Every structure is written in structure tokens, then in C-alpha cells.
Amino acid sequence: MASSSPVRHAWRVLLGLLLVTGVLFGINSLGVYVFKDANGGPASSWSPELALDLQGGTQIVLSAETEDGAAPTAEQLDQAAAIIRQRVDASGVAEADITTEGGRNIVVQIPGVADQQTRDRIQSSAQLEFRAVIATTAAATSFVGDDGVETPYPTPDPALESTPSPEPTDGSDIAWATPKLLAEFQAYDCSNPQNDASKGPQDQPLIACDPTGAEKYILGPTELTGTAIDDAVAGRDPQSGAWTVQLTMNADGADAFGKVSTRLNQNRIDGQTPRDRFAFVLDGSVISAPTMNGQILDGRPSISGSFTQETATTLADQLKFGALPLSFAVQSDDTVSATLGTQQLQVGLIAGLIGLALVAIYSLIVYRALGSVIIASIAVMAVLTYIVICILAWRLGFRLSLAGVAGLIVSIGFTADSFIVYFERIRDELRDGKSITSAVEDGWGRARRTIYISKSINILAAVVLYILADSTVKGFAFTLGLTTLIDVMIFVIFTHPVMQLLARTRFFGGGHKLSGLDPDALGAVYRSRSQFRPVATATVGRGAKNARSRGEAERRQTIAERKRAEALAGEPSNKAGSEGDN
């Protein structure tokens, strides 16, 4: 019963591997046949997504605009490029190329066809302003002129008073609503605005609408900006379950917002509606204007509204990465071809196939039939790596670049190295006189520690390279780390269980000459399963083959083994000498 236990364990592990493989293919099948992307197509694919250098994609050129028309500074342009890069990464697009050009432009290149949501992330300046609400009304409010004809959006009289009187004392003061501003408010059409609300002066009141155009507002001057925000996270409200955006403000922002919330809360207590509301204005659009229900002194307000998970996450990402130091106009939006293209991809695949072929030939020459286990392990690893990359392309937006392909090719050698360490440990155990089944188990116990340590170093190197290297090298680091993890998994749940089963077959377990586990060919010199036999005795009358085995055994003996062999070889002669003396 004890001898069959490893066999049962091996079969269970292999069945587990088969189950894991089936689950991975099932997950990707859901993306291919069930889930849809933003354009209505399959969310996933049976082939990996390619990066910009192999596939081509979308190129958006943004031209910087300053208030005075002067050229932006290099620092402003670099900061804007860094923020745009963070936005693109947050949208799940990998291997994007974002560079500055000509002292005024930022060139954004995205693999494949960019969806509208990604375009909005790139082009939006995300200028967040906190403004108090002074007045609200329905956007469709009509106005009846002197002639009795209904005029939905009348032209304001330019002679109307535009200076607040008396002087407003705070951002919620009704004095901001001058006769001219009220007339402009009546004339403001949310569906066809005459001015860009996102470019309104921060020290003046603002007329703005919500994103649907269903309601418009008169808002006071800006009291805080997006620079007050340290972080923004989308999540569900624990009570209502609605999606919200939780803000975390810096020290200055928390102090300023605490004062504003105190004022608005007092307006609520006094019944001064809607001056108890505070509007979050993003690029001139009121995304939310909640009532202030209390003092918020900890700098952690929440933006609530009719959010979905997608819109809340998008807004949180935009706010988290801050407002751009510049405003941008889209200069061009084109489709670009691959910089390396199909030919280079084919060259990389051919290089990988050559590497596989060389590893297979070397394995069969050195390890004979045992080399087939290395080939089978690499094949299983290739299948798992392929399907995992497909899933990562769907769930994380991972795209395979030429650097990533190089990482996959390099991993072939690292993978074969693990199996070679294991097989050499098995052979060492055979040379020590153990049976093949015992050699497999003992070799496994010793080899896995070495492999775990070496693979840990590989993973650490990949992580450091991914964090510190340029974006063009990140693909190499990612695939190298991924394949290293899969390599360890294959070593544990495929290679060792297969060896446990093969060790109990007649071909491998009997030490066939072509199996790669022939004790005689390996130079094994033994008296029994656990005792080392002297080299001199082992080679008596065995011919040239035994001489080769003796040489192999002597080369692999430790100092302790050599001393023991010499002592055993000297025992008979010493005993004979003693008898002769007597």
C-alpha cells in the first residue's frame, strides 16, 4: 500500500492540472462568447493582443494651450505627459507610447483601436472645481417676451447691471446673482451653450449644467480645485449601495473644505435652499451637487449621484491623477501602422522555435528518453502561458510587445534549467546505489529547494526590472516573471508526478539503456541498495565498460566515499597478513 501511495498522489496532481487548464480555457471562453467590449465585440480572443510595435494602433496628438498664448514650459509639458500616461494605464491599456514633441505637443499612441472612454480620459483636462450653488432651475424653462411670443432662450439686455451690490461676503452670497447674470442664466441653453463653461474665471460666478442638460445652475466662485485632492476611490455606499467616489484631501484642502461645509450646513439649518448645496464641477459640467448634510472636517467628502461602476471608476481615476497643468486641443487623431510589424513578430517566433528545437535535441542526446519529459513539460507550460496571456489581455489590457516575446524566448532556457537540476539529482541518487523509485523521491526533495531559491531570484529580478525600467522593457520583465511562476507550477504539478509514474514502468524503472536512467551507464557502483561497493571489487572481470563506470564513479565520489572505499579495499589484505604472521 505504501508503494502505491505516490502513484495515487501523482494521478491526483495531474488531474488537478487538467482541471486548472480547463478552468483557464473556460474563463477565456466566457470572454470570447459571452462578454462584450465597449464596441460590442468579444471581450476576449483566442490569440494574444499585440502591442503598438507589433500591431499599430491609434495616434492622438494634443496641442497645449495656455491662457496668454505663450508656449508652455518643458516642466508643464512633462507633467501633463506623466498624468496622461497614468490615465491611460488606469484605463487598462498596456504598452502605450506617450511622448512630448516640438515643445507644445503630446503624442499618445495606443495599441489597437482606442474606444471612446479611453479617448475621453486622454483628452479631458479633468479641471475639478468646488463651487457653491446659488440658484437652480430646469434647463427647459421658457421665457415669454413683450410680444406674447414664447421665447425659450431670450437675448439678455446688455445694459443690465453686472456688478454685485452689495459686495458678496462668501461664495454662497445671493449678491453674486446680478440682473445681468440672471438674464444670461435664463438665456443659457444647455444643449447648445454659447460659451465654454470650463474656461470660466475661477473668481467669478459660473453658469453650468449637469451632464444630461436636465438642470442648470448659477454657481459661486471657485473655492477649491482638484489640487486639493490626494486620492479618489470608487466604491459602494455601505447604506444605500449606490456607487460613490470617496475623496481624500490634503491638509490645506481639508481645512478649506471644513470651513465651506460649516457654512453650507448652516444654510441648510436656516432653510436657505439651494444655497446649502455644493457643486463638483468637472470641466465646466456639474457632475454632482449634493446637499451639505453636516460638517466635514476630516477632508474625506464623497461625490454621489447617478453613478454606475464604470462612470464612478472613470471619474475616480481622472480626479486621482490630478488636473492637467495645461489645456489641450486635439490636433490630430489617426491610425498608425506597426513600427516593427508582422515580419519582426515572425522573426521572433522563428527564434523561439529554434530555441525549442535546440533544447529538445540537447535533452534527447543527454537524457535520451528522459528528455521527452522536458519536452512535454515545456509544451504544457507553453499552453498555460498562452491562455494566461489571452486572459490577461482581456482582464488587464496586457499586450504582447517584441520585448515581451523576447522574455518568452529567454524563459525556455530557464524552464529547461529546472528540469536539468531535477534529473541530475535523480542521477546522483542512482549513483549512490538507490533504486529508481527512491532516487526520484529523494532527488525531488533535494532539487526543489535549489529550484525554489533560483526561481525566487529570477522573480525578484523581474519585479525590480519592471518597476525601474523604461516602459519599452516592462514587457520583457512581465513575461519573464509570469513564465517563471508558471515554470515552478509545472515543475510541481506536472514534471514530478510524471516522473513518479514513469519510475514504476518497466522501461524507466528497469533502467533501460535508452531511458536515461541506466545505473551502469551512469557509473553507479554499489553492493546493495544502501551500501557503496569498493571500486576495485566492482570492476573485476567487467572489461572496458566497467572501467568507464569506475572512472565515472571515482570522479563523482566525495572525500568521505573515497576514504571508505580505500578502507574497505584494504581490509582483506590486512586480515591475510595477520593470519600469515600467526
Salt bridges, closest charged atoms under 4 A:
GLU49 OE1 - ARG399 NH1 3.51
GLU129 OE1 - ARG131 NE 2.93
ASP170 OD1 - ARG263 NE 3.88
GLU223 OE2 - ARG263 NH2 2.78
ASP255 OD2 - LYS259 NZ 3.69
ASP317 OD2 - ARG121 NH1 3.12
ASP317 OD1 - LYS320 NZ 3.85
ASP333 OD2 - ARG119 NH1 2.18
ASP428 OD2 - ARG425 NH1 3.64
ASP428 OD1 - ARG431 NH1 3.00
ASP428 OD1 - ARG556 NH1 3.69
GLU429 OE2 - ARG425 NH2 3.54
GLU429 OE1 - LYS434 NZ 2.77
GLU429 OE2 - ARG446 NH1 2.96
GLU441 OE1 - HIS496 NE2 3.86
ASP442 OD2 - LYS434 NZ 2.81
ASP487 OD2 - LYS455 NZ 2.71
GLU552 OE2 - ARG431 NE 3.85
GLU552 OE1 - ARG555 NH2 2.68
GLU552 OE2 - ARG556 NE 2.39
